[in-house]
Amino acid sequence: MDHFFEKYPLKKPGDLIPLLQDIQEETGYLTDEIIGKVSEHLHIPANRVYGVATFYDQFRFKPRGRYHIRVCRGTSCYLCSSSSYLKEIEKLLKIQCGTVSRDKKFSLEAVSCMGGCSQSPVIRINTTYYHHLSIADLSGIIRSLKEKTE
Amino acid sequence: MPEQDISGNKAFLIDKIIRNYSGIFDNLTAGRVAMIRRDKVTRPVIFIGTGTCGIISGASATLIRVKNYISDNNLSADIIEVGCNGYCSAEPVLDVQLPGKARISFRNVTDDKAADVLDAVFHHSLQPGQALGQYRQTGLEEWPGVPLMEQIPWFSQQQRHILKNAGIISPASIDEYIARGGYKSLFKSVLNYPADKICEIIEQSGLRGRGGGGFPTGKKWKVALDTAGDQKFMICNADESDPGAFMDRAMIETDPHRVIEGLAIAAYAIGASQAVIYVRSDYENPLVILETAISQAKDYGLLGENIFGSGFSLSMNVRQGAGAFVCGEETALITSLEGKRGLPISKPPYPAEKGLWGQPTVINNVETLANVPGILEHGPLWFKSTGTQSSKGTKLFSVAGKSVSTGFIEVPMGITFSSIINDIAGGVKDGKTLKAAQLGGPSGVCIPPAQLDTPLDYEALADIGAALGLGGLVILDEKTCMVNLARYFMDFLRNESCGKCIPCREGTSKMLDILDSITKRPKEESTHETLERFKGVVQMESLAEVIRDTSLCGLGKNAPNPVLSSLKWFREEFEEHIFDRRCAAGVCHDLRKFYIDVDLCNGCNICQKKCPEIAIVGTLKTPHFIIESKCTGCGICLEACKFSAIYFK
């Protein structure tokens, strides 16, 4: 953890969010242990650190799946019925939006606008974007990921 | 990648271009500027739009294909990644500039089309209509039969001041921005004008905040300048979280230095030595672009200690937001920067008097700041010459939804929405009819077709209940259910309400419940009488007033807007949902009533097996029947039926 703390030697209260962002960037998610250490370093009570971390959507307390699927729920994507895409994925993977599959392979998230409103509906799997997909295309992609073993 | 000799251009650009007051160059300088601007190229240059919209459309694959094409054909050419030119539905956009020829632009160049397009350009064998357009460049040979970019409907009505570099220059190159007149205004400001003079110029120009409130920018700066403080802060609000709006993202991705220059001038005008750009965390690409741009500006001595020897120092940082919609509100943004939960604080005192760490702080939107360099370059009168009596200049809009063309545009104030929708965006897609235009996302309003001739003006829009600052324009066609849309926005707001004040926290959740009861069908209808639903709507109206009057921040105050405007203009649709339990657009799935066509049904029994409610009866090989009281309208039978025998009303 020390290499994160070195970046914020002044221990200003304003450093809290960037510090948590840096840590999550590397670890993928936050744990109680991390919250404790951050609280010690910045001299901020752990309950406040936890309060901040749970307030913002960006911070997670669970790891993501190997394939993290993001379905846009922006206005434009909503008009192109992105919710039916979301339902289809939920059905295919048998997981709820916001959860991780049991084998830790997939996680699903509905995100607010990704800024690709001209290409709706937009779905992102890890770093790859998919746009203008049909539901059948989507099922094909998910199935092929499901069968993939690494 | 750009093969520029950065160290070589640096001194030249600073001494000969930025520091050149007259703007008149000798031939040698002009030649070198033309090279940097790429008005003159010695070998082919290929430009690919790799903004977020480009990447989503597949620009990365196109880029790889283009690189392969060049190496396979042993060509010597440069590939430059540019931002989006605004015509997002044409992405991936690929431009080519051959030596001596005007820059030509192609639309929708996915990787499979890249080779054909490049073949056509390099062999001069363009098919008619293959190219999107070409840029007007004096002294260069035009492509025959290719329209000029400004003649294309998408661009012809636009007036591009802050977007003039969009899609043309590389956002990763400070040189190109300077060669096109960039950072001159900053130089002029810090050396020629005292801070109060700049506030005055901005006030004279009539620039008003583009982030929602529409407060005169010059006045805001003046307040901060006149308030004593040990350390003032200047913040650029790029936490654009309205779903359906992407102008700020586009602005940063296409021309980041314009925003940085505007922010630096603003910081000088209010006497701040620290500037922060608060960017939404989901905007990964803009974050990277800004970081690069700031480090370039520092390297060129345009930020940092003692800028141009004027004694003015400025440090600029990028802060990544953490994904809370409410942080777009200025006081919530400040608490977030202070490392707390992003909860808004009641105003006054306004941030300009007491903001970040209790110090005078000015927060301006990306678009507002991007206007600043232009005003200082051409003067307040130039800025004033565009627009209406009370609203000056131009406005960025992102156009999305069901229009033929989508993307972001810059139009003069005073233009009508019908002109934007019909002339620029080409009307509604697939020959459908326009139902409404949604302006401003969850805090915005729905504008019915009858009101679309409203001119774009702060006051005129306030009359129809909209705020101009929010530039997300979503085009809705006849297939949109206004009740469901209102429910969608309320669901968004319920999720994003920070929970500090009760009217917003409880009110949005209550309104969502009421909308749910209208758009969904409960299992037991008897406890949900029509009268109850009707009462719900009446309650919703009074609840909306309470939320509007008693909420703490703008998010809460505007939360009822989408519902109220839908109720105002589309009341009959609400009534249809409540009394007839029917959604004409077929969007509210729960309200669908399913029937089986006895002529088409051959009694295969599949629907009966799949129905989770056991609502379908019938014996094998005879037409089946749906029991209406048991059916929940899930639509599983519709998907299961292979003979299209199931339909809904």
Boltz contact constraints between the chains, C-beta under 6 A:
constraints:
  - contact:
      token1: [A, 13]
      token2: [B, 339]
      max_distance: 6.0
  - contact:
      token1: [A, 14]
      token2: [B, 338]
      max_distance: 6.0
  - contact:
      token1: [A, 14]
      token2: [B, 339]
      max_distance: 6.0
  - contact:
      token1: [A, 16]
      token2: [B, 339]
      max_distance: 6.0
  - contact:
      token1: [A, 17]
      token2: [B, 322]
      max_distance: 6.0
  - contact:
      token1: [A, 17]
      token2: [B, 339]
      max_distance: 6.0
  - contact:
      token1: [A, 21]
      token2: [B, 320]
      max_distance: 6.0
  - contact:
      token1: [A, 51]
      token2: [B, 341]
      max_distance: 6.0
  - contact:
      token1: [A, 52]
      token2: [B, 341]
      max_distance: 6.0
  - contact:
      token1: [A, 55]
      token2: [B, 341]
      max_distance: 6.0
  - contact:
      token1: [A, 56]
      token2: [B, 322]
      max_distance: 6.0
  - contact:
      token1: [A, 56]
      token2: [B, 323]
      max_distance: 6.0
  - contact:
      token1: [A, 56]
      token2: [B, 324]
      max_distance: 6.0
  - contact:
      token1: [A, 57]
      token2: [B, 323]
      max_distance: 6.0
  - contact:
      token1: [A, 58]
      token2: [B, 281]
      max_distance: 6.0
  - contact:
      token1: [A, 58]
      token2: [B, 322]
      max_distance: 6.0
  - contact:
      token1: [A, 58]
      token2: [B, 323]
      max_distance: 6.0
  - contact:
      token1: [A, 74]
      token2: [B, 243]
      max_distance: 6.0
  - contact:
      token1: [A, 74]
      token2: [B, 244]
      max_distance: 6.0
  - contact:
      token1: [A, 75]
      token2: [B, 243]
      max_distance: 6.0
  - contact:
      token1: [A, 75]
      token2: [B, 244]
      max_distance: 6.0
  - contact:
      token1: [A, 75]
      token2: [B, 474]
      max_distance: 6.0
  - contact:
      token1: [A, 76]
      token2: [B, 244]
      max_distance: 6.0
  - contact:
      token1: [A, 76]
      token2: [B, 400]
      max_distance: 6.0
  - contact:
      token1: [A, 76]
      token2: [B, 401]
      max_distance: 6.0
  - contact:
      token1: [A, 76]
      token2: [B, 474]
      max_distance: 6.0
  - contact:
      token1: [A, 78]
      token2: [B, 488]
      max_distance: 6.0
  - contact:
      token1: [A, 79]
      token2: [B, 401]
      max_distance: 6.0
  - contact:
      token1: [A, 112]
      token2: [B, 243]
      max_distance: 6.0
  - contact:
      token1: [A, 113]
      token2: [B, 243]
      max_distance: 6.0
  - contact:
      token1: [A, 115]
      token2: [B, 52]
      max_distance: 6.0
  - contact:
      token1: [A, 115]
      token2: [B, 246]
      max_distance: 6.0
  - contact:
      token1: [A, 115]
      token2: [B, 249]
      max_distance: 6.0
  - contact:
      token1: [A, 116]
      token2: [B, 53]
      max_distance: 6.0
  - contact:
      token1: [A, 116]
      token2: [B, 56]
      max_distance: 6.0
  - contact:
      token1: [A, 117]
      token2: [B, 244]
      max_distance: 6.0
  - contact:
      token1: [A, 117]
      token2: [B, 246]
      max_distance: 6.0
  - contact:
      token1: [A, 117]
      token2: [B, 400]
      max_distance: 6.0
  - contact:
      token1: [A, 118]
      token2: [B, 53]
      max_distance: 6.0
  - contact:
      token1: [A, 118]
      token2: [B, 88]
      max_distance: 6.0
  - contact:
      token1: [A, 118]
      token2: [B, 89]
      max_distance: 6.0
  - contact:
      token1: [A, 118]
      token2: [B, 400]
      max_distance: 6.0
  - contact:
      token1: [A, 118]
      token2: [B, 406]
      max_distance: 6.0
  - contact:
      token1: [A, 118]
      token2: [B, 407]
      max_distance: 6.0
  - contact:
      token1: [A, 119]
      token2: [B, 56]
      max_distance: 6.0
  - contact:
      token1: [A, 119]
      token2: [B, 57]
      max_distance: 6.0
  - contact:
      token1: [A, 122]
      token2: [B, 56]
      max_distance: 6.0
  - contact:
      token1: [A, 129]
      token2: [B, 56]
      max_distance: 6.0
  - contact:
      token1: [A, 131]
      token2: [B, 56]
      max_distance: 6.0
